[in-house]
């Protein structure tokens, strides 16, 4: 049986040379509806008329892949369905999304309030890039909405939050944070939701203006892409982010967009396992004699457990941190002794990962000793991204590694 793009019955045009036929040969375009999203790699798109260019610009049709493409739009659409926003854009990394928000919304003389601790990349961008442009930054204690409120000034333009926060899993009450942002016209609230992802929380539903995700983590879910996303409830913010994405050229590649879209399709299944494994191991670690304390939003002992119950759903994610007794050397020995769990930065993949923040992601080359102290990042702190392996194997691995310290 001939296919819908049958290679037979289409004799080559006799008036064209071989080399021309080799370059332009394309089967007729047919309407198809594949089960799996396809990868569209073209950098540019054919138009039938000159006027079509302006029409596509106005309607966001496909012209040039820096402006977007069908594979990227498929991934963005999928995430937006989970976040519940006006629209979502996907980026080449989490930091591409972070920098787009800050560069598009802040100018010289503006003031931004950000929590401490916060993802080290965000902190460095605020300190080294935005301050260079005469943007004032005030740092407040993570999880304290009242501290944001106390520090708002006439020139405050943006409030940046992170929940659960990296690396202590501090919870920001998203309802209070969203309400605070609505007290003044023009004040923008942004929440980095990477540690939870849209399965466990949707910041936009609590009145937050922008939800940012590093899709390298849970949304991608397999440690094989770099990607970021911005979802917003406001049309004007979406349009601004889209314009700046075109100018900065930091949109996602079709291949990574395909993998990201595929990751979103299994997000709910993976997150259920991440969360249940994490809850089991948090209780296990809390009882272990070599563990000083455990930071997991699902534990009643967590300082913001009640807030977590209000703003998170379907569990409490797979991220936790815990402090081992014995300080820095004990922390290093532990992370270097795991077998099933891997010693690596990043998080949110199917594999369990541990790292030592005080010497790695929040170490001396990333932040100062004072900043580390302000963030309560102690020498014995361990960050633990719980994977979807057998929980018993993970518990056994933790046991043997703790026995080494």
C-alpha positions, 0 to 999 in steps of 0.5 A: 500500500502506498503511503500518504507521501508516496515516493512513486508517481512523482517523476522528477521535473525534467527542466531541473538539474540533478543538483537542484533536485537534490537540494529542493526535493520534498514530499508533499506536506500532508496533514498528520496527527502523530501519537508522539510529538515530532521534532521540527528542526528547521531554522526557517519557514517558507512563506507564500507571500511577502505579506505573510511575514507581517501576519506571522509576526503579529500572530506569532506564526513560525518564521525563524526558530529564534522566535519559536517553533512547533516542538518548543511550543508543544513543550511550553503548552504542556507545562502551561497546562500544568501551571494554569497560566496565561502562557509559558515560554521554554528556555535553554536553561533555568538561568536563561529563564532567571536572567530573562525575568530580571533583565526584562523587568528591572532597570537602573534605580529599581529595587529587588528583594530576594531571599537568602539562601537562594539558588547560587546562580540567581544570587550571582546574577543579582550581585554581578549583573544587576548591581552592575546596572545600578539595581539595588538588592535587599536580602531577606530571610527565606520563608519570611513574607513579613521581611519582604513587606518590611523592606518594600520601598518606593522603587521596589519593582520585584520580589523574588522567592524560592520554595522549597528553597535551595538547599534547606527546603524552606517554605514560602507561604505562597498565598501570603506572598501572592497577596503581598504582590497585589498590594501595590500596582506594578510590583511583580512576584516571582517564585522559583518552584523547581524543588517542587514543580507543578505536580506539588504546587502551582504558584500562579494559583496562589496569586503569584505573577510568575512561576519559574522552573529549571526544567533540567530537574523534575520536569525533564526528569532524567538528567539529560537536558538543560532547560528552563520555563517561565509561566505567568498569569499576566498577558503583558508579562508573557509578551515582554518575556517573549520579546526579550527571549527573541532578543537574547536568543535563549530559547530551547532547542527542538531536541531538548524541547522534545525530551522536556515534553516527554518528561512532562508526560510522566511527571505525575508518576515519577513525582509520586515515587519521589515523594513517597520515597522521600517521606520514608527516608526523612523519617528514617534519617530523623531517627538515626543517631548520626543525623543532627536534623532533617529538613523536609517539608513533609515532616511535622518538625519542619519549621514551615510544615503548616505552610507546606500543607497549605500550598503544596499538594500530592505530597512534598517532593523528593528534595530534602537536606539533613545535617550529619554530626561531625561537621565538614569532614563527616559530610564529605565522608558521607557523600563519598561513601554512597554506592547506590546514590550518586555524588553529583550536583543537580537534582530531580532525575530518576537517580538519587543524588547527594552533594555537600553544599558547604564545599560544592554548590554553596562553597567558597568559590560560589558564595562568601563565608558570611553569605553561607552563614546568613543562609544557615548552610552548616559544614555538615549539611547534605542535600539529597535528591531522592530518586525512584529506586527501591526505597529499601536499597536507598535506606541500606545505602544511607545506613552503610554510608552513615556508618563510615562517619 
